[in-house]
Amino acid sequence: MRINITSVPVDDQAKALDFYTEKLGFVKKEDVAMGEHRWLTVFSPEGTPDVELLLEPLGFPPAITFQKELYEAGVPYTSFETKDMASEVEKLKANGVEFRSEPQEMGNVIVAMFNDTCGNIICLTQKL
């Protein structure tokens, strides 16, 4: 068994696609119309294309509440890993990514948090 798709809830799929591809550098993989929404996935070029991130539309009231409560509490929805925190943060800031915290050591990792513009906090990590 392996993970092939995980999702992040987004309040606007078009805005999310722009952020995850233009700002983070992910690559669009699937884009299939499904009524008013899309089956819209991206993958990281630093990973493998068979592990996808679904940009899932918020259409279910409990999901909206869950996302909002996480965001207001400052809790990241998910985490991405980098091998070089300093250069990754510099690159993302140059792309206009808004960081909520500067990189800091926490145990055996360095972490920094940023907003994805779609209602989520993402944790960027680097193993030490």
C-alpha positions in Angstrom: 0.0 0.0 0.0 1.2 3.5 -0.8 -0.1 7.1 -0.8 -0.9 8.2 -4.4 -3.3 11.2 -3.7 -3.8 13.5 -0.8 -5.8 16.6 -0.8 -5.8 20.2 0.5 -9.2 22.0 0.6 -9.3 25.2 -1.4 -11.8 28.0 -1.5 -11.1 28.7 -5.2 -9.6 26.1 -7.6 -8.4 28.5 -10.2 -6.6 30.6 -7.6 -5.2 27.4 -6.0 -3.9 26.2 -9.3 -2.1 29.5 -9.9 -0.6 29.5 -6.4 0.6 25.9 -6.4 2.0 26.0 -10.0 3.2 29.6 -10.3 4.3 30.3 -6.8 5.4 26.9 -5.5 6.5 25.4 -8.8 4.3 22.3 -8.8 3.1 20.8 -12.1 -0.6 20.4 -13.1 -1.3 16.7 -13.7 -5.1 16.2 -13.9 -7.8 18.7 -14.8 -11.1 17.1 -15.4 -14.5 19.0 -15.3 -16.9 17.6 -12.7 -20.0 19.8 -12.8 -19.2 23.1 -11.1 -15.9 21.8 -9.8 -12.8 20.0 -11.3 -10.7 17.0 -10.4 -7.6 19.1 -10.2 -4.3 17.6 -9.2 -0.7 18.8 -9.1 2.6 17.2 -8.3 6.0 18.3 -7.2 8.8 18.1 -9.8 11.1 17.3 -6.9 9.0 14.2 -6.0 7.4 11.7 -8.3 4.5 12.4 -10.6 2.5 9.4 -9.1 2.1 11.2 -5.8 -0.5 13.9 -6.4 -2.0 16.8 -4.4 -5.7 17.2 -5.1 -6.8 20.8 -4.9 -10.2 19.9 -3.5 -13.0 22.4 -3.6 -14.7 23.4 -0.3 -18.3 22.4 -0.9 -19.1 20.6 2.3 -20.0 22.8 5.3 -18.1 20.8 7.9 -15.0 21.0 5.7 -15.4 24.8 5.5 -15.6 25.0 9.3 -12.6 22.6 9.8 -10.4 24.6 7.4 -11.4 27.9 9.0 -10.8 26.7 12.6 -7.3 25.3 11.7 -6.4 28.5 10.0 -7.6 30.7 12.9 -5.7 28.5 15.4 -2.5 28.8 13.3 -2.4 25.1 12.6 -1.0 24.0 9.3 -3.2 21.9 7.1 -0.3 19.9 5.6 3.5 19.9 5.4 6.0 19.9 2.5 9.7 19.1 2.8 12.7 20.8 1.4 16.4 19.9 1.5 17.5 23.5 1.8 15.2 25.7 3.8 17.2 29.0 3.4 17.2 28.9 -0.4 13.6 27.6 -0.6 12.3 30.4 1.6 14.2 32.9 -0.5 12.8 31.5 -3.7 9.3 31.4 -2.4 9.4 34.9 -1.0 10.7 36.1 -4.4 7.6 34.5 -5.9 5.4 36.4 -3.6 4.6 33.7 -1.0 3.5 35.2 2.3 5.3 33.5 5.3 3.6 33.5 8.7 6.9 32.6 10.4 10.6 32.7 9.7 12.5 29.4 9.7 13.2 28.1 13.2 14.6 24.9 14.6 12.2 22.6 16.4 13.8 19.4 17.5 15.3 17.6 14.6 13.7 19.8 11.9 13.6 23.4 10.7 10.1 24.7 10.1 8.5 27.8 8.5 4.8 28.4 7.8 3.2 30.1 4.9 -0.3 30.9 3.6 -1.4 29.2 0.4 -3.9 32.1 -0.4 -6.7 29.5 -0.5 -7.5 29.3 3.3 -4.6 27.1 4.4 -1.4 27.3 6.4 1.3 25.1 5.0 4.3 24.0 7.0 7.6 23.8 5.2 10.1 21.5 6.9 13.8 20.5 6.5 15.2 17.6 8.4 18.4 18.3 10.3 
